[in-house]
Every structure is written in C-alpha cells, then in structure tokens.
Amino acid sequence: MKHKSEILIDADRATVWRLFDDPDNMTKWQPTLKSFTHKSGNPGQPEAVSELIYDEKGREVAMTETITARREPDFLGGTYESKWGTVIIFNRFEETDDGKTRWVTNTNYMFRGFMKVMAFFMRKSICSRTNDDMNRFKLMVETELAGGRA
C-alpha cells in the first residue's frame, strides 16, 4: 500500500529540518511513541539503527528504524521493520517562494501475514494517522516559532 501526504509549514526549511531531526521532539508530534533508543551507527545518518516503541491502545509495538538516506535539509529516508511488515518512508522538505516549507512524505507499506488483509480495511485510518502526525508536527513548529523558542 502506498500513500503520499504533504503539508505546508509556516517556517523556513532550516528550522523545520532542525526540529524534525531532533529525536527529543518526536513524542511531541507522535503521541503514541513511548521510547526512541539509538542502537548503532551515527545518529540520524545513513545506516543508523534505532528502536521505537509505541503504545497502540495498550499493545506495545516495537519498530526498528534504519536511516537509508539523508540529504540535509532536503531529504530523509528510512525503513521501519516490525512483526507486521516493513514501511519505507521518504520525507522531502521543499522551500517555497514565501519562506515556508512544504513537507512531503511518500510511504510504502509492505505488510506480512494477517496484516496484508487487515490493511485493506484499515487504509483510511493508516493514512489518517500519517496526516494527523504531520499536522501535530506543523503545530509544534509553528507554536515554537510563535513562542520564540525555535
């Protein structure tokens, strides 16, 4: 299953990248993320591996993140492995003429087992979750800028 989302953030690309690249900010815009633990490699760089633990309605879901590409401040790609499958995510950050940033995600979900069937019925909620996360990130960035902390 493939999904593309984009959002316009009222902040310059350097600020967006800095806030996106900081793992301490992840729980601010991914509310079910309980922990992010760097395991190997240079953090945030290609081949870096981290473990993410999510609380999904009382169930703990572990994902292994591997950074596959990084072109600061334009692009970050990664794979996310769990017992249910693999997710490949490409994040692009584009400057607009008016000083804003367009964040575009291209996501490819490759489910295993029973999740192959369930994904058909869950497509709307899966896509909605991505959009909700992106909206929370936008709000975090714009709120930090408004408060003068960015």
Helices and strands as residue ranges (DSSP letters): E 2-9, H 13-20, G 23-25, H 26-29, E 33-40, E 49-56, E 59-71, E 75-82, E 85-95, E 101-111, H 114-146
